[in-house]
Amino acid sequence: MASFLNTTKKTRLKAMIYVNLFLAAITIYAIYSGLETVATTSIAGILTITTMFIGGDSFRKSDVQN
């Protein structure tokens, strides 16, 4: 599974979109069902996954070899 996520930027973007859509559906269901803890956890997952994707594509000084 880890190699699936590290193959290309397009693949990682697709995986992020699918997981975020799944977590959004869980969040909406949890809100209407009165499950505040589940909704909060799903929103935290969305924020974490999106932040990790953006951070994974950013430039890092450690990537540069002198």
PyMOL Python script that loads the backbone (N, CA, C, O; Angstrom):
from pymol import cmd

cmd.read_pdbstr("""\
ATOM      1  N   MET A   1       0.830  -1.198   0.000  1.00  0.00           N
ATOM      2  CA  MET A   1       0.000   0.000   0.000  1.00  0.00           C
ATOM      3  C   MET A   1       0.861   1.243   0.000  1.00  0.00           C
ATOM      4  O   MET A   1       0.514   2.226  -0.655  1.00  0.00           O
ATOM      5  N   ALA A   2       1.975   1.231   0.715  1.00  0.00           N
ATOM      6  CA  ALA A   2       2.818   2.414   0.770  1.00  0.00           C
ATOM      7  C   ALA A   2       3.399   2.737  -0.598  1.00  0.00           C
ATOM      8  O   ALA A   2       3.537   3.909  -0.948  1.00  0.00           O
ATOM      9  N   SER A   3       3.745   1.703  -1.385  1.00  0.00           N
ATOM     10  CA  SER A   3       4.268   1.972  -2.722  1.00  0.00           C
ATOM     11  C   SER A   3       3.186   2.568  -3.618  1.00  0.00           C
ATOM     12  O   SER A   3       3.498   3.340  -4.524  1.00  0.00           O
ATOM     13  N   PHE A   4       1.932   2.226  -3.384  1.00  0.00           N
ATOM     14  CA  PHE A   4       0.818   2.798  -4.144  1.00  0.00           C
ATOM     15  C   PHE A   4       0.726   4.297  -3.933  1.00  0.00           C
ATOM     16  O   PHE A   4       0.420   5.036  -4.869  1.00  0.00           O
ATOM     17  N   LEU A   5       0.984   4.754  -2.726  1.00  0.00           N
ATOM     18  CA  LEU A   5       0.866   6.170  -2.424  1.00  0.00           C
ATOM     19  C   LEU A   5       2.085   6.971  -2.856  1.00  0.00           C
ATOM     20  O   LEU A   5       2.010   8.197  -2.937  1.00  0.00           O
ATOM     21  N   ASN A   6       3.200   6.315  -3.136  1.00  0.00           N
ATOM     22  CA  ASN A   6       4.424   7.040  -3.484  1.00  0.00           C
ATOM     23  C   ASN A   6       4.779   6.958  -4.957  1.00  0.00           C
ATOM     24  O   ASN A   6       5.874   7.368  -5.342  1.00  0.00           O
ATOM     25  N   THR A   7       3.880   6.437  -5.802  1.00  0.00           N
ATOM     26  CA  THR A   7       4.236   6.252  -7.203  1.00  0.00           C
ATOM     27  C   THR A   7       4.281   7.567  -7.959  1.00  0.00           C
ATOM     28  O   THR A   7       5.318   7.910  -8.527  1.00  0.00           O
ATOM     29  N   THR A   8       3.194   8.305  -7.982  1.00  0.00           N
ATOM     30  CA  THR A   8       3.165   9.581  -8.694  1.00  0.00           C
ATOM     31  C   THR A   8       2.343  10.585  -7.911  1.00  0.00           C
ATOM     32  O   THR A   8       1.613  10.234  -6.984  1.00  0.00           O
ATOM     33  N   LYS A   9       2.479  11.850  -8.306  1.00  0.00           N
ATOM     34  CA  LYS A   9       1.690  12.886  -7.653  1.00  0.00           C
ATOM     35  C   LYS A   9       0.212  12.721  -7.976  1.00  0.00           C
ATOM     36  O   LYS A   9      -0.636  12.979  -7.122  1.00  0.00           O
ATOM     37  N   LYS A  10      -0.113  12.290  -9.208  1.00  0.00           N
ATOM     38  CA  LYS A  10      -1.517  12.094  -9.591  1.00  0.00           C
ATOM     39  C   LYS A  10      -2.158  10.993  -8.759  1.00  0.00           C
ATOM     40  O   LYS A  10      -3.308  11.116  -8.339  1.00  0.00           O
ATOM     41  N   THR A  11      -1.418   9.921  -8.521  1.00  0.00           N
ATOM     42  CA  THR A  11      -1.953   8.817  -7.725  1.00  0.00           C
ATOM     43  C   THR A  11      -2.200   9.253  -6.291  1.00  0.00           C
ATOM     44  O   THR A  11      -3.229   8.923  -5.700  1.00  0.00           O
ATOM     45  N   ARG A  12      -1.249   9.999  -5.732  1.00  0.00           N
ATOM     46  CA  ARG A  12      -1.438  10.481  -4.358  1.00  0.00           C
ATOM     47  C   ARG A  12      -2.592  11.467  -4.277  1.00  0.00           C
ATOM     48  O   ARG A  12      -3.325  11.478  -3.287  1.00  0.00           O
ATOM     49  N   LEU A  13      -2.766  12.296  -5.304  1.00  0.00           N
ATOM     50  CA  LEU A  13      -3.880  13.237  -5.322  1.00  0.00           C
ATOM     51  C   LEU A  13      -5.205  12.490  -5.370  1.00  0.00           C
ATOM     52  O   LEU A  13      -6.139  12.839  -4.648  1.00  0.00           O
ATOM     53  N   LYS A  14      -5.295  11.467  -6.213  1.00  0.00           N
ATOM     54  CA  LYS A  14      -6.526  10.672  -6.300  1.00  0.00           C
ATOM     55  C   LYS A  14      -6.829   9.989  -4.966  1.00  0.00           C
ATOM     56  O   LYS A  14      -7.973   9.989  -4.510  1.00  0.00           O
ATOM     57  N   ALA A  15      -5.809   9.414  -4.347  1.00  0.00           N
ATOM     58  CA  ALA A  15      -6.014   8.749  -3.065  1.00  0.00           C
ATOM     59  C   ALA A  15      -6.489   9.745  -2.015  1.00  0.00           C
ATOM     60  O   ALA A  15      -7.380   9.433  -1.225  1.00  0.00           O
ATOM     61  N   MET A  16      -5.899  10.950  -1.998  1.00  0.00           N
ATOM     62  CA  MET A  16      -6.310  11.975  -1.040  1.00  0.00           C
ATOM     63  C   MET A  16      -7.757  12.392  -1.285  1.00  0.00           C
ATOM     64  O   MET A  16      -8.522  12.551  -0.334  1.00  0.00           O
ATOM     65  N   ILE A  17      -8.138  12.570  -2.539  1.00  0.00           N
ATOM     66  CA  ILE A  17      -9.503  12.983  -2.851  1.00  0.00           C
ATOM     67  C   ILE A  17     -10.505  11.922  -2.419  1.00  0.00           C
ATOM     68  O   ILE A  17     -11.525  12.246  -1.811  1.00  0.00           O
ATOM     69  N   TYR A  18     -10.226  10.650  -2.728  1.00  0.00           N
ATOM     70  CA  TYR A  18     -11.148   9.577  -2.353  1.00  0.00           C
ATOM     71  C   TYR A  18     -11.299   9.445  -0.838  1.00  0.00           C
ATOM     72  O   TYR A  18     -12.408   9.279  -0.330  1.00  0.00           O
ATOM     73  N   VAL A  19     -10.195   9.520  -0.134  1.00  0.00           N
ATOM     74  CA  VAL A  19     -10.256   9.403   1.324  1.00  0.00           C
ATOM     75  C   VAL A  19     -10.983  10.603   1.930  1.00  0.00           C
ATOM     76  O   VAL A  19     -11.766  10.444   2.867  1.00  0.00           O
ATOM     77  N   ASN A  20     -10.728  11.808   1.399  1.00  0.00           N
ATOM     78  CA  ASN A  20     -11.419  12.994   1.919  1.00  0.00           C
ATOM     79  C   ASN A  20     -12.915  12.931   1.641  1.00  0.00           C
ATOM     80  O   ASN A  20     -13.711  13.341   2.486  1.00  0.00           O
ATOM     81  N   LEU A  21     -13.315  12.425   0.476  1.00  0.00           N
ATOM     82  CA  LEU A  21     -14.740  12.267   0.189  1.00  0.00           C
ATOM     83  C   LEU A  21     -15.389  11.257   1.131  1.00  0.00           C
ATOM     84  O   LEU A  21     -16.507  11.466   1.601  1.00  0.00           O
ATOM     85  N   PHE A  22     -14.684  10.166   1.401  1.00  0.00           N
ATOM     86  CA  PHE A  22     -15.192   9.161   2.334  1.00  0.00           C
ATOM     87  C   PHE A  22     -15.350   9.751   3.733  1.00  0.00           C
ATOM     88  O   PHE A  22     -16.373   9.546   4.387  1.00  0.00           O
ATOM     89  N   LEU A  23     -14.332  10.484   4.190  1.00  0.00           N
ATOM     90  CA  LEU A  23     -14.426  11.094   5.518  1.00  0.00           C
ATOM     91  C   LEU A  23     -15.492  12.184   5.564  1.00  0.00           C
ATOM     92  O   LEU A  23     -16.130  12.377   6.600  1.00  0.00           O
ATOM     93  N   ALA A  24     -15.695  12.897   4.459  1.00  0.00           N
ATOM     94  CA  ALA A  24     -16.760  13.904   4.418  1.00  0.00           C
ATOM     95  C   ALA A  24     -18.128  13.247   4.531  1.00  0.00           C
ATOM     96  O   ALA A  24     -19.012  13.769   5.209  1.00  0.00           O
ATOM     97  N   ALA A  25     -18.309  12.106   3.871  1.00  0.00           N
ATOM     98  CA  ALA A  25     -19.579  11.383   3.972  1.00  0.00           C
ATOM     99  C   ALA A  25     -19.819  10.899   5.401  1.00  0.00           C
ATOM    100  O   ALA A  25     -20.937  10.980   5.910  1.00  0.00           O
ATOM    101  N   ILE A  26     -18.769  10.398   6.042  1.00  0.00           N
ATOM    102  CA  ILE A  26     -18.896   9.972   7.439  1.00  0.00           C
ATOM    103  C   ILE A  26     -19.240  11.169   8.324  1.00  0.00           C
ATOM    104  O   ILE A  26     -20.062  11.052   9.232  1.00  0.00           O
ATOM    105  N   THR A  27     -18.618  12.314   8.064  1.00  0.00           N
ATOM    106  CA  THR A  27     -18.877  13.514   8.855  1.00  0.00           C
ATOM    107  C   THR A  27     -20.331  13.948   8.729  1.00  0.00           C
ATOM    108  O   THR A  27     -20.984  14.243   9.730  1.00  0.00           O
ATOM    109  N   ILE A  28     -20.836  13.988   7.504  1.00  0.00           N
ATOM    110  CA  ILE A  28     -22.230  14.399   7.291  1.00  0.00           C
ATOM    111  C   ILE A  28     -23.191  13.427   7.967  1.00  0.00           C
ATOM    112  O   ILE A  28     -24.147  13.849   8.618  1.00  0.00           O
ATOM    113  N   TYR A  29     -22.941  12.129   7.815  1.00  0.00           N
ATOM    114  CA  TYR A  29     -23.788  11.133   8.466  1.00  0.00           C
ATOM    115  C   TYR A  29     -23.741  11.287   9.989  1.00  0.00           C
ATOM    116  O   TYR A  29     -24.771  11.211  10.660  1.00  0.00           O
ATOM    117  N   ALA A  30     -22.544  11.502  10.524  1.00  0.00           N
ATOM    118  CA  ALA A  30     -22.392  11.618  11.978  1.00  0.00           C
ATOM    119  C   ALA A  30     -23.079  12.868  12.516  1.00  0.00           C
ATOM    120  O   ALA A  30     -23.644  12.843  13.609  1.00  0.00           O
ATOM    121  N   ILE A  31     -23.035  13.952  11.761  1.00  0.00           N
ATOM    122  CA  ILE A  31     -23.701  15.180  12.213  1.00  0.00           C
ATOM    123  C   ILE A  31     -25.201  14.968  12.307  1.00  0.00           C
ATOM    124  O   ILE A  31     -25.832  15.354  13.291  1.00  0.00           O
ATOM    125  N   TYR A  32     -25.773  14.348  11.270  1.00  0.00           N
ATOM    126  CA  TYR A  32     -27.225  14.122  11.283  1.00  0.00           C
ATOM    127  C   TYR A  32     -27.656  13.047  12.275  1.00  0.00           C
ATOM    128  O   TYR A  32     -28.813  13.017  12.693  1.00  0.00           O
ATOM    129  N   SER A  33     -26.732  12.167  12.653  1.00  0.00           N
ATOM    130  CA  SER A  33     -27.051  11.117  13.622  1.00  0.00           C
ATOM    131  C   SER A  33     -26.773  11.534  15.056  1.00  0.00           C
ATOM    132  O   SER A  33     -27.086  10.794  15.988  1.00  0.00           O
ATOM    133  N   GLY A  34     -26.190  12.712  15.242  1.00  0.00           N
ATOM    134  CA  GLY A  34     -25.898  13.185  16.588  1.00  0.00           C
ATOM    135  C   GLY A  34     -24.630  12.600  17.180  1.00  0.00           C
ATOM    136  O   GLY A  34     -24.473  12.575  18.401  1.00  0.00           O
ATOM    137  N   LEU A  35     -23.730  12.131  16.340  1.00  0.00           N
ATOM    138  CA  LEU A  35     -22.480  11.539  16.808  1.00  0.00           C
ATOM    139  C   LEU A  35     -21.363  12.575  16.677  1.00  0.00           C
ATOM    140  O   LEU A  35     -20.576  12.545  15.731  1.00  0.00           O
ATOM    141  N   GLU A  36     -21.312  13.470  17.628  1.00  0.00           N
ATOM    142  CA  GLU A  36     -20.373  14.592  17.547  1.00  0.00           C
ATOM    143  C   GLU A  36     -18.920  14.141  17.580  1.00  0.00           C
ATOM    144  O   GLU A  36     -18.078  14.730  16.902  1.00  0.00           O
ATOM    145  N   THR A  37     -18.614  13.109  18.353  1.00  0.00           N
ATOM    146  CA  THR A  37     -17.238  12.632  18.454  1.00  0.00           C
ATOM    147  C   THR A  37     -16.755  12.063  17.123  1.00  0.00           C
ATOM    148  O   THR A  37     -15.624  12.316  16.706  1.00  0.00           O
ATOM    149  N   VAL A  38     -17.602  11.305  16.468  1.00  0.00           N
ATOM    150  CA  VAL A  38     -17.236  10.739  15.164  1.00  0.00           C
ATOM    151  C   VAL A  38     -17.057  11.855  14.136  1.00  0.00           C
ATOM    152  O   VAL A  38     -16.121  11.813  13.338  1.00  0.00           O
ATOM    153  N   ALA A  39     -17.942  12.848  14.148  1.00  0.00           N
ATOM    154  CA  ALA A  39     -17.835  13.970  13.219  1.00  0.00           C
ATOM    155  C   ALA A  39     -16.543  14.749  13.452  1.00  0.00           C
ATOM    156  O   ALA A  39     -15.863  15.128  12.498  1.00  0.00           O
ATOM    157  N   THR A  40     -16.213  14.982  14.693  1.00  0.00           N
ATOM    158  CA  THR A  40     -14.984  15.707  15.014  1.00  0.00           C
ATOM    159  C   THR A  40     -13.748  14.938  14.573  1.00  0.00           C
ATOM    160  O   THR A  40     -12.803  15.522  14.043  1.00  0.00           O
ATOM    161  N   THR A  41     -13.757  13.644  14.789  1.00  0.00           N
ATOM    162  CA  THR A  41     -12.626  12.812  14.386  1.00  0.00           C
ATOM    163  C   THR A  41     -12.482  12.774  12.868  1.00  0.00           C
ATOM    164  O   THR A  41     -11.365  12.805  12.352  1.00  0.00           O
ATOM    165  N   SER A  42     -13.590  12.707  12.155  1.00  0.00           N
ATOM    166  CA  SER A  42     -13.539  12.696  10.690  1.00  0.00           C
ATOM    167  C   SER A  42     -13.012  14.012  10.143  1.00  0.00           C
ATOM    168  O   SER A  42     -12.224  14.018   9.197  1.00  0.00           O
ATOM    169  N   ILE A  43     -13.430  15.112  10.720  1.00  0.00           N
ATOM    170  CA  ILE A  43     -12.935  16.418  10.281  1.00  0.00           C
ATOM    171  C   ILE A  43     -11.440  16.532  10.561  1.00  0.00           C
ATOM    172  O   ILE A  43     -10.694  17.068   9.741  1.00  0.00           O
ATOM    173  N   ALA A  44     -10.999  16.033  11.715  1.00  0.00           N
ATOM    174  CA  ALA A  44      -9.565  16.043  12.025  1.00  0.00           C
ATOM    175  C   ALA A  44      -8.791  15.196  11.016  1.00  0.00           C
ATOM    176  O   ALA A  44      -7.678  15.553  10.629  1.00  0.00           O
ATOM    177  N   GLY A  45      -9.373  14.082  10.592  1.00  0.00           N
ATOM    178  CA  GLY A  45      -8.736  13.249   9.576  1.00  0.00           C
ATOM    179  C   GLY A  45      -8.617  13.966   8.247  1.00  0.00           C
ATOM    180  O   GLY A  45      -7.586  13.873   7.581  1.00  0.00           O
ATOM    181  N   ILE A  46      -9.661  14.680   7.852  1.00  0.00           N
ATOM    182  CA  ILE A  46      -9.626  15.445   6.606  1.00  0.00           C
ATOM    183  C   ILE A  46      -8.521  16.491   6.668  1.00  0.00           C
ATOM    184  O   ILE A  46      -7.749  16.633   5.720  1.00  0.00           O
ATOM    185  N   LEU A  47      -8.440  17.212   7.757  1.00  0.00           N
ATOM    186  CA  LEU A  47      -7.415  18.245   7.895  1.00  0.00           C
ATOM    187  C   LEU A  47      -6.009  17.651   7.906  1.00  0.00           C
ATOM    188  O   LEU A  47      -5.088  18.223   7.323  1.00  0.00           O
ATOM    189  N   THR A  48      -5.846  16.522   8.557  1.00  0.00           N
ATOM    190  CA  THR A  48      -4.536  15.883   8.628  1.00  0.00           C
ATOM    191  C   THR A  48      -4.094  15.375   7.261  1.00  0.00           C
ATOM    192  O   THR A  48      -2.953  15.599   6.857  1.00  0.00           O
ATOM    193  N   ILE A  49      -4.980  14.696   6.549  1.00  0.00           N
ATOM    194  CA  ILE A  49      -4.630  14.144   5.242  1.00  0.00           C
ATOM    195  C   ILE A  49      -4.314  15.257   4.252  1.00  0.00           C
ATOM    196  O   ILE A  49      -3.342  15.159   3.503  1.00  0.00           O
ATOM    197  N   THR A  50      -5.116  16.305   4.239  1.00  0.00           N
ATOM    198  CA  THR A  50      -4.877  17.410   3.316  1.00  0.00           C
ATOM    199  C   THR A  50      -3.565  18.121   3.639  1.00  0.00           C
ATOM    200  O   THR A  50      -2.808  18.467   2.732  1.00  0.00           O
ATOM    201  N   THR A  51      -3.294  18.339   4.908  1.00  0.00           N
ATOM    202  CA  THR A  51      -2.058  18.999   5.315  1.00  0.00           C
ATOM    203  C   THR A  51      -0.841  18.152   4.954  1.00  0.00           C
ATOM    204  O   THR A  51       0.173  18.678   4.494  1.00  0.00           O
ATOM    205  N   MET A  52      -0.942  16.849   5.161  1.00  0.00           N
ATOM    206  CA  MET A  52       0.169  15.967   4.821  1.00  0.00           C
ATOM    207  C   MET A  52       0.414  15.953   3.314  1.00  0.00           C
ATOM    208  O   MET A  52       1.565  15.899   2.879  1.00  0.00           O
ATOM    209  N   PHE A  53      -0.645  16.001   2.516  1.00  0.00           N
ATOM    210  CA  PHE A  53      -0.471  16.021   1.060  1.00  0.00           C
ATOM    211  C   PHE A  53       0.217  17.304   0.617  1.00  0.00           C
ATOM    212  O   PHE A  53       1.138  17.266  -0.198  1.00  0.00           O
ATOM    213  N   ILE A  54      -0.222  18.430   1.145  1.00  0.00           N
ATOM    214  CA  ILE A  54       0.381  19.714   0.784  1.00  0.00           C
ATOM    215  C   ILE A  54       1.822  19.766   1.268  1.00  0.00           C
ATOM    216  O   ILE A  54       2.701  20.224   0.538  1.00  0.00           O
ATOM    217  N   GLY A  55       2.074  19.309   2.473  1.00  0.00           N
ATOM    218  CA  GLY A  55       3.429  19.299   3.008  1.00  0.00           C
ATOM    219  C   GLY A  55       4.338  18.334   2.276  1.00  0.00           C
ATOM    220  O   GLY A  55       5.539  18.581   2.163  1.00  0.00           O
ATOM    221  N   GLY A  56       3.790  17.247   1.780  1.00  0.00           N
ATOM    222  CA  GLY A  56       4.584  16.278   1.040  1.00  0.00           C
ATOM    223  C   GLY A  56       5.058  16.792  -0.298  1.00  0.00           C
ATOM    224  O   GLY A  56       6.065  16.313  -0.819  1.00  0.00           O
ATOM    225  N   ASP A  57       4.360  17.753  -0.866  1.00  0.00           N
ATOM    226  CA  ASP A  57       4.739  18.317  -2.156  1.00  0.00           C
ATOM    227  C   ASP A  57       5.581  19.574  -2.026  1.00  0.00           C
ATOM    228  O   ASP A  57       6.031  20.123  -3.032  1.00  0.00           O
ATOM    229  N   SER A  58       5.797  20.033  -0.817  1.00  0.00           N
ATOM    230  CA  SER A  58       6.534  21.282  -0.648  1.00  0.00           C
ATOM    231  C   SER A  58       8.043  21.047  -0.755  1.00  0.00           C
ATOM    232  O   SER A  58       8.517  19.920  -0.609  1.00  0.00           O
ATOM    233  N   PHE A  59       8.772  22.098  -1.005  1.00  0.00           N
ATOM    234  CA  PHE A  59      10.233  22.049  -1.138  1.00  0.00           C
ATOM    235  C   PHE A  59      10.860  22.038   0.246  1.00  0.00           C
ATOM    236  O   PHE A  59      10.474  22.808   1.126  1.00  0.00           O
ATOM    237  N   ARG A  60      11.832  21.156   0.425  1.00  0.00           N
ATOM    238  CA  ARG A  60      12.539  21.081   1.697  1.00  0.00           C
ATOM    239  C   ARG A  60      14.032  21.284   1.447  1.00  0.00           C
ATOM    240  O   ARG A  60      14.573  20.815   0.446  1.00  0.00           O
ATOM    241  N   LYS A  61      14.691  21.988   2.367  1.00  0.00           N
ATOM    242  CA  LYS A  61      16.131  22.203   2.237  1.00  0.00           C
ATOM    243  C   LYS A  61      16.900  20.897   2.286  1.00  0.00           C
ATOM    244  O   LYS A  61      17.959  20.778   1.670  1.00  0.00           O
ATOM    245  N   SER A  62      16.379  19.914   3.011  1.00  0.00           N
ATOM    246  CA  SER A  62      17.083  18.635   3.135  1.00  0.00           C
ATOM    247  C   SER A  62      17.088  17.863   1.818  1.00  0.00           C
ATOM    248  O   SER A  62      17.888  16.941   1.656  1.00  0.00           O
ATOM    249  N   ASP A  63      16.207  18.219   0.866  1.00  0.00           N
ATOM    250  CA  ASP A  63      16.172  17.559  -0.432  1.00  0.00           C
ATOM    251  C   ASP A  63      17.333  17.983  -1.325  1.00  0.00           C
ATOM    252  O   ASP A  63      17.681  17.267  -2.264  1.00  0.00           O
ATOM    253  N   VAL A  64      17.933  19.129  -1.046  1.00  0.00           N
ATOM    254  CA  VAL A  64      18.995  19.664  -1.882  1.00  0.00           C
ATOM    255  C   VAL A  64      20.329  19.065  -1.436  1.00  0.00           C
ATOM    256  O   VAL A  64      20.667  19.085  -0.252  1.00  0.00           O
ATOM    257  N   GLN A  65      21.067  18.541  -2.387  1.00  0.00           N
ATOM    258  CA  GLN A  65      22.379  17.974  -2.082  1.00  0.00           C
ATOM    259  C   GLN A  65      23.450  18.948  -2.540  1.00  0.00           C
ATOM    260  O   GLN A  65      23.427  19.407  -3.682  1.00  0.00           O
ATOM    261  N   ASN A  66      24.374  19.261  -1.671  1.00  0.00           N
ATOM    262  CA  ASN A  66      25.458  20.194  -2.030  1.00  0.00           C
ATOM    263  C   ASN A  66      26.576  19.521  -2.761  1.00  0.00           C
ATOM    264  O   ASN A  66      27.554  20.172  -3.127  1.00  0.00           O
TER     265      ASN A  66
END
""", "prot")
cmd.dss("prot")
cmd.show_as("cartoon", "prot")
cmd.util.cbc("prot")
cmd.orient("prot")
